[in-house]
Amino acid sequence: MNNPEVTIAATAILDTQRWLERAVIGLNLCPFAKAVHVKGLIRYAVSEATTPAEFLVDLKNELNLLANSDVASVSVVYDTTLLIAPYCLQDFLDFNDFLGKADKLVAKMKLEGTIQLANFHPQYQFAGTEPDDITNYTNRAPYPTLHLLRESSIDQAVEAFPEAEAIFEVNMETMERLGVEGWKALEVGKTT
């Protein structure tokens, strides 16, 4: 007998990996993603939370795990974490409201300057854009997702890619060329 929770979690990870490979790496939306992906340094954590409060607890646990692992140690397996929420925060406005709580948690845990949060959502929308604006797709993932990044890793990546501030503009141009039909052809949404 299949455990549906295991199936949903496994599917969420596979969907997220496919999005990372085809969109983030495939379109070079983040020039730093390929190295950590190829080296197997990304932790994919699927939250079972059904409420924002439960998701905040899972975020705290993941922040502790990442903050308390020694990046220089041979025993460290992950450099970054994708915390996936397949059961909650499906509405982008709710997710956007949650981000303030997530940032407060990082501050409360005294992790500002140590760990940075990036966010992705299936309906991601930048301020001042229409919902169907193709530029929103740079931050669209199959599920509500928080990316926990070590600041030290960001610093190293920026040293290797000195024009990091140009990434946003290049991504907007990439998405404009691709268009919505091109994005759909990537097949990077949920499979469930």
C-alpha positions in Angstrom: 0.0 0.0 0.0 1.4 3.4 -1.0 1.6 6.1 1.7 0.0 9.2 0.1 2.1 11.6 2.2 5.3 10.0 1.0 4.0 10.2 -2.6 3.1 13.9 -2.3 6.4 14.8 -0.7 8.3 12.8 -3.3 6.3 14.4 -6.1 6.9 17.9 -4.6 10.6 17.3 -4.6 10.7 15.9 -8.1 8.5 18.8 -9.4 10.9 21.3 -7.6 14.0 19.6 -9.0 12.5 19.7 -12.5 11.7 23.4 -12.1 15.3 24.0 -10.9 16.9 22.1 -13.8 14.7 23.4 -16.6 13.9 27.0 -15.5 16.4 28.2 -12.9 19.4 26.4 -14.4 18.1 25.8 -17.9 17.3 29.5 -18.5 20.3 30.6 -16.3 18.0 32.6 -14.1 20.5 32.1 -11.3 24.0 31.5 -12.5 25.0 30.2 -9.0 22.4 27.4 -8.9 24.1 24.9 -11.3 27.2 24.4 -9.1 25.3 23.5 -5.9 22.9 21.4 -7.9 25.6 19.4 -9.7 27.5 18.9 -6.4 24.3 17.7 -4.6 24.5 20.5 -2.0 20.8 21.4 -2.1 18.5 20.1 0.7 14.9 19.7 -0.4 12.7 19.8 2.6 8.9 19.3 2.2 6.9 20.8 5.0 3.7 19.0 6.1 2.4 22.3 7.5 -1.2 23.1 6.7 -1.1 26.5 8.5 1.3 29.4 8.3 2.1 28.9 12.0 3.1 25.3 11.4 5.2 26.4 8.4 6.9 28.9 10.6 7.9 26.1 12.9 9.3 24.1 10.0 11.2 27.2 8.8 12.7 27.6 12.3 13.9 24.0 12.2 15.4 24.4 8.8 17.1 27.6 9.8 18.6 25.9 12.8 19.8 22.9 10.7 21.5 25.1 8.2 22.9 27.6 10.7 24.3 24.9 13.0 26.1 22.9 10.3 29.7 23.7 9.6 30.1 24.5 5.9 33.8 23.7 6.1 33.2 20.3 7.7 33.4 17.1 5.6 30.2 15.9 7.3 28.2 18.8 5.9 25.9 17.7 3.1 24.0 20.8 2.2 24.9 24.4 1.4 21.4 25.7 0.8 17.8 24.6 1.5 14.6 24.7 -0.5 11.7 24.5 2.0 8.6 23.5 0.0 5.0 24.0 1.2 2.6 21.9 -0.8 -0.2 22.1 1.8 -0.4 25.8 2.8 0.0 29.3 1.6 -1.4 28.5 -1.8 -2.7 32.1 -2.1 0.1 34.5 -3.1 -1.2 37.3 -0.9 -1.2 35.0 2.1 2.3 33.8 1.2 3.5 37.4 0.7 2.1 38.3 4.2 3.9 35.3 5.7 7.2 36.6 4.4 7.2 39.3 7.0 6.9 36.7 9.7 9.7 34.7 8.1 12.0 37.7 8.1 11.2 38.5 11.7 12.0 34.9 12.6 15.4 35.2 10.9 16.0 38.4 12.9 14.8 36.8 16.2 17.2 33.9 15.7 20.0 36.4 15.1 20.7 35.0 11.7 20.6 38.2 9.7 23.9 38.4 7.9 24.2 34.6 8.2 21.2 33.2 6.3 19.1 35.0 3.7 15.7 34.0 2.5 14.5 34.1 -1.1 10.9 33.2 -2.0 9.1 31.6 -4.9 5.4 30.9 -5.5 3.2 29.5 -8.3 1.4 32.9 -8.6 4.4 35.1 -7.8 3.7 38.7 -8.7 6.1 41.6 -8.5 4.7 44.9 -7.2 3.4 47.0 -10.1 3.0 44.2 -12.5 -0.1 42.4 -13.8 -0.6 38.8 -12.7 0.1 37.5 -16.2 3.2 39.6 -16.8 5.9 37.2 -18.0 8.6 38.8 -15.7 6.7 37.4 -12.7 7.7 33.9 -13.8 11.3 34.4 -12.7 10.0 33.7 -9.2 7.4 31.1 -10.0 7.9 27.7 -8.6 5.6 24.7 -8.6 4.8 25.2 -4.9 5.2 28.0 -2.3 8.9 27.7 -1.5 11.5 29.4 0.7 15.1 29.3 -0.3 17.5 29.5 2.6 20.9 30.6 1.5 24.1 31.0 3.5 25.3 34.6 3.2 28.9 33.3 3.0 28.0 31.2 -0.1 26.3 34.3 -1.7 29.5 36.3 -1.1 31.6 33.6 -2.7 29.3 33.3 -5.7 29.2 37.1 -6.2 33.1 37.1 -6.2 33.0 34.6 -9.0 30.3 36.6 -10.8 31.2 40.2 -10.3 28.2 41.6 -12.3 25.6 40.0 -10.0 23.5 43.2 -10.0 22.8 42.6 -13.7 21.1 39.2 -13.1 17.7 40.7 -12.6 17.7 42.7 -15.8 19.1 39.8 -17.8 16.3 37.6 -16.3 13.6 40.1 -17.4 15.0 40.0 -20.9 15.2 36.2 -20.9 11.5 36.0 -19.9 10.4 38.5 -22.4 12.1 36.5 -25.2 10.7 33.2 -23.8 7.1 34.4 -23.4 4.3 32.5 -21.6 4.0 29.8 -24.3 7.8 29.2 -24.0 7.4 28.9 -20.2 4.6 26.5 -20.5 6.7 24.4 -22.9 9.2 23.9 -20.1 6.6 21.9 -18.1 7.8 23.1 -14.7 4.5 23.1 -12.8 3.0 20.7 -10.4 2.4 17.2 -11.6 -0.1 16.4 -8.9 
